[in-house]
């Protein structure tokens, strides 16, 4: 089991939100990895809340440690389906 902290904050204006997301992996909760072996990634993100069925999240991220990806882009796109 690894401790994987995740954090998100955003500011909503009408139906568009801008904010930040953090993803990390520090290792076992009782025996953390050394700093050079930890994964830390910070993203600037945009979320759209135009339809309650739609999930849209776009972000560009930068790694904060040597083993993290230097730069990457993520897109989360989903559509909620009502099963009857």
ABEGO torsion letter per residue (X at the ends): XBBBBBBBBBBBBEABBBBBBBBBBAEBAABBBBAAABBBBBBBBBBBBABAABBBBBBBBBBABAABBABBBBBBBBBBBBBX
